[in-house]
Amino acid sequence: MNHLWSSLCVGIISCFTLVIVCRRKNPLRCWKDFTKKTQVCKLACPKGSFSLVGMLSCHRHLTCAEIATIRQVRVITAGVVKKVYEAEWQGFAVALSTLTHPSLESDFRHNIEMHRELGHPNFTVDFLGSCGNTIVTELMELGSAQNLLALWAGPLQEHDTVAQRLALCADYVSILAHLHAHQRVMCDSNWLLKTLSQYLLRSDLSLRVNDLDALPSTRSAKAQCGEQPVQGDLLAPEQKSGHGCDTHCDIWKVPDVCYWFLGHGPESEGLKFRLFRVHRLCKAREPGQRPTAHALLCHYASILREMGTQHIKLHDPDKCI
């Protein structure tokens, strides 16, 4: 009897250990879905694989044969480089993008390459696979950051708080910090509305960058973002003068994007005043005098902590401004 009980205990402990090991191998990533008013989770998968909410295991990146089975549901948007569809794969909603015109194939392929190289669950939409001039990514049903005003005026009105708005500023610069760590600059961000369209909203109103087709490297030289003369309402002085662009150009644009997120409410105006000094540094005529994206993130995060919002976990808090 004692032997049987011992064996049973060992078996239970082994099973429990197996569960723990499996959970550690593929931990869950969870967040509050504001639209469904519940917590949702998906597995954190190793590079080369993915999971979606509701999947019980990670799946390798989709092959051409698997992508061929995807059913297109409707067109979400059509841009210069790609057309984006809401689609269905094995009962899961996904986003499927196809090349708009053969002359832009290099941009489209660059987007795929960047998703493979820079993909990160905290900063980019999840890459699910590609085949030729087709790419499949996770579907974010709230759409781009351009939709925020309509969402706050409608179904997500209760989440229109100054802390949530500042959290979007923090999300934006955290994505820039991720890209800058790889010496990449957001070339296709010379206009405010164009910039907002490149960032998608997860169901907890956090940002993920989606469009990576104009993300040149600045390791060996400055990038020439567009044909001269470059146009846009967010251009840094060095862009206007034709001297090329590096990560400092992205910093010049941060105050404009952040102020759009903050809006014009009384609390937001007070917060803008508090951010005036650091945002003035972003507008320094000399690029080298501008703060880094990481330093801006640290600054925003310190204010969020004062608000009682643990939105950002900093890896290097000593770099705060």
Order of alpha helices (4+ residues) and beta strands (2+ residues): alpha-beta-beta-beta-beta-alpha-beta-beta-beta-alpha-beta-beta-alpha-alpha-alpha-beta-beta-alpha-alpha-alpha-alpha-alpha
